[in-house]
């Protein structure tokens, strides 16, 4: 979910983007192509962002140069920024991703001038139905700049991925694998945060440290709340993005196809 949102925001700003799934694929992409900057999630499968940036900086010691690297993390805890910078990152952006923070970090480190209009600052915001609702409707629409087409796509991804994350937690609890519980809870928290789902995020925030401390009994209890909050969130998100609410053709206008032979400046 966060990767899809980041790709959309960067492309809407005029940047070209190549998305990969982990640190190893990022290193392979850097070997094959030329990039102005790299955004690395701190926690990824196979190879995380801290390991990947260490490899990038090691390669630069022999090959020269310095490519700006920005850390993306859902931790947002005291000391995380310093940890990222010490590992070789040039900047730090916390998740859930916010357009202004992402653009400020990226464009503060690069000289590339992206082509294209800036995304709209505000969209059609609707007030929450009740205090402590499953998610903040106004905040969610603001994060996608009012683009309900993009919002539907992100919801579809989340509703497809989240059940698998919860299944992984349940299976890890059954085999008493605390580390896997922590990893899956972290992934769920990062995705739920994109939707301004404060209740679900708080539930995952309680589960993650319990698993990290090896308290599986406490983790099992906390997991019940995570599942309950997801069930509620799933229903509300599906209803919120239903075609009858926004209309089949609502959302940002589709971009027109470029004419043959048109050029795009590197961004």
C-alpha positions in Angstrom: 0.0 0.0 0.0 2.7 2.5 1.0 4.8 1.6 -2.1 1.8 2.1 -4.4 1.0 5.5 -2.8 4.7 6.6 -3.0 4.9 5.7 -6.7 1.7 7.6 -7.5 2.8 10.7 -5.6 6.2 10.7 -7.2 4.9 10.2 -10.7 2.3 12.9 -10.2 5.2 15.2 -9.4 6.9 14.4 -12.7 9.4 11.9 -11.5 10.2 8.5 -13.2 10.0 5.7 -10.7 11.2 2.1 -10.6 9.7 0.1 -7.7 11.3 -3.0 -6.3 10.4 -5.4 -3.5 13.5 -5.5 -1.3 17.1 -4.3 -0.8 18.7 -6.9 -3.1 16.5 -5.9 -6.0 17.3 -2.2 -5.3 21.1 -3.0 -5.5 20.5 -4.9 -8.8 18.5 -1.9 -10.2 21.3 0.5 -9.3 23.8 -1.7 -11.1 21.7 -1.8 -14.3 20.4 1.8 -14.4 21.1 5.4 -13.5 19.0 7.1 -10.8 18.9 10.5 -9.1 17.9 9.1 -5.7 16.9 6.0 -3.8 14.1 5.5 -1.3 14.6 2.5 1.0 12.1 1.1 3.5 14.0 0.2 6.6 12.2 -3.1 7.1 12.0 -5.2 3.9 12.1 -9.0 3.2 15.4 -10.5 2.1 17.4 -7.3 2.7 16.3 -4.3 4.7 17.1 -0.7 4.0 20.0 -0.3 6.5 21.8 -3.3 5.0 21.1 -2.0 1.5 22.4 1.5 2.1 25.6 0.0 3.7 26.2 -1.9 0.5 25.5 1.2 -1.6 28.0 3.3 0.4 30.6 0.4 0.3 30.3 0.4 -3.5 30.7 4.2 -3.7 34.0 3.9 -1.8 35.5 2.0 -4.7 33.5 3.4 -7.6 33.1 7.0 -6.4 30.0 9.2 -6.4 27.3 9.6 -3.8 23.6 8.9 -4.6 21.1 10.4 -2.2 19.3 7.7 -0.2 16.1 8.4 1.8 14.9 6.1 4.6 11.2 5.2 4.8 10.1 3.8 8.2 7.0 3.2 10.2 8.9 3.1 13.4 9.0 6.9 14.0 10.6 6.3 17.4 13.2 8.3 19.3 16.6 7.6 17.9 15.4 6.1 14.6 16.4 9.2 12.6 19.9 9.1 14.0 20.2 5.4 13.4 19.2 5.8 9.7 21.7 8.7 9.2 24.5 6.8 10.9 23.9 3.9 8.6 24.4 6.1 5.5 21.0 7.6 4.8 20.8 11.2 3.7 17.2 11.9 4.9 14.4 10.2 6.8 10.7 10.1 6.0 8.2 8.4 8.4 5.2 6.4 7.3 2.3 6.8 6.7 3.7 8.7 3.7 2.7 12.4 3.4 3.2 14.1 0.1 4.7 17.3 1.5 7.3 15.5 3.7 8.3 13.1 0.9 8.8 15.9 -1.7 10.7 18.1 0.7 13.1 15.3 1.6 13.6 14.2 -2.0 13.9 17.6 -3.7 16.1 18.9 -0.9 18.7 16.3 -1.9 18.5 16.3 -5.7 19.0 19.0 -8.3 16.6 17.3 -10.8 13.7 19.5 -11.7 10.7 17.2 -12.3 8.2 18.1 -15.1 4.5 18.2 -14.3 2.1 20.0 -12.1 2.1 19.6 -8.4 -0.6 17.4 -7.0 -3.6 19.3 -5.6 -3.3 20.1 -1.9 -6.9 19.3 -0.9 -9.7 17.1 -2.1 -13.3 16.4 -1.3 -13.1 15.8 2.5 -15.9 14.3 4.4 -16.1 14.5 8.2 -15.8 11.3 10.3 -19.2 9.7 11.1 -18.4 9.5 14.8 -15.6 10.1 17.2 -13.0 7.3 17.1 -14.3 6.0 13.8 -12.3 3.1 12.2 -10.5 5.7 10.0 -10.4 9.5 9.5 -12.2 10.1 6.2 -10.9 13.7 5.8 -7.3 12.7 6.5 -7.5 9.7 4.1 -8.8 11.8 1.2 -6.1 14.4 2.0 -3.4 11.7 1.7 -4.5 10.8 -1.8 -5.1 14.4 -2.7 -8.8 13.7 -3.2 -8.1 11.1 -5.9 -10.8 8.6 -5.3 -9.6 6.4 -8.2 -6.3 6.0 -6.5 -8.1 5.5 -3.2 -10.1 2.6 -4.5 -6.9 1.0 -5.9 -5.1 1.3 -2.5 -8.1 -0.1 -0.6 -8.2 -3.1 -3.0 -4.5 -3.8 -2.3 -5.0 -3.5 1.4 -8.1 -5.7 1.6 -6.2 -8.3 -0.4 -3.0 -8.1 1.5 -4.1 -7.6 5.1 -5.9 -10.9 5.6 -2.6 -12.7 4.6 -0.7 -10.6 7.1 -3.2 -11.6 9.8 -3.0 -15.2 8.7 0.8 -15.0 9.1 0.4 -13.6 12.6 -2.0 -16.4 13.6 0.4 -19.1 12.1 3.4 -17.6 13.8 1.6 -17.5 17.2 0.7 -21.2 16.7 4.3 -22.2 16.2 5.5 -19.7 18.9 7.5 -17.7 16.4 7.6 -14.3 18.2 9.9 -12.6 15.6 7.5 -13.5 12.7 4.6 -12.1 14.7 6.5 -8.9 15.2 7.4 -8.6 11.5 3.8 -9.2 10.3 2.3 -6.9 12.9 4.8 -4.2 11.7 3.7 -4.7 8.1 0.0 -4.5 9.1 0.6 -1.3 11.1 2.3 0.4 8.2 -0.5 -0.4 5.8 -3.3 0.5 8.2 -1.6 3.8 8.9 -1.9 4.8 5.3 -5.6 4.8 5.7 -5.6 7.0 8.8 -7.0 4.0 10.7 -6.0 5.0 14.2 -7.8 2.2 16.0 -6.2 -0.6 13.9 -2.8 1.1 14.2 -3.0 1.3 17.9 -4.0 -2.3 18.1 -1.0 -3.3 16.1 1.3 -1.0 18.1 0.4 -3.0 21.2 0.9 -6.4 19.5 4.3 -5.5 18.0 6.3 -4.8 21.2 4.7 -7.8 23.0 6.0 -10.1 20.3 9.4 -8.3 20.3 9.6 -9.1 24.0 8.7 -12.7 23.5 5.4 -12.3 25.4 3.3 -14.7 23.3 0.5 -14.9 25.8 0.1 -11.1 25.7 0.5 -11.2 21.9 -2.3 -13.6 21.5 -4.6 -11.4 23.5 -3.5 -8.3 21.6 -4.0 -10.1 18.3 -7.7 -10.6 19.0 -8.1 -6.8 19.0 -6.1 -6.4 15.8 -8.5 -8.9 14.1 -11.6 -7.1 15.5 -10.3 -3.7 14.4 -9.5 -5.0 10.9 -12.9 -6.5 10.4 -14.5 -3.2 11.3 -12.1 -1.3 9.2 -12.6 -3.6 6.2 -16.3 -3.0 6.2 -16.0 0.8 6.6 -13.4 1.1 3.9 -15.4 -1.0 1.4 -18.5 1.1 2.0 -16.5 4.4 1.8 -15.1 3.7 -1.7 -18.2 2.1 -3.0 -19.1 3.4 -6.5 -22.5 4.8 -5.3 -20.7 7.1 -2.9 -18.3 8.8 -5.3 -19.7 7.8 -8.6 -18.1 5.6 -11.2 -16.2 8.4 -12.9 -15.1 10.4 -9.9 -11.5 10.9 -8.9 -8.6 12.6 -10.6 -8.8 12.9 -14.4 -6.9 10.2 -16.2 -3.7 11.6 -17.8 -3.7 12.0 -21.6 -1.4 9.8 -23.6 1.8 11.5 -24.6 2.2 12.2 -28.3 4.7 10.1 -30.2 8.1 11.6 -30.1 7.5 13.8 -27.0 10.3 13.9 -24.5 10.3 13.8 -20.7 13.1 15.4 -18.7 14.8 13.1 -16.2 13.3 13.6 -12.8 
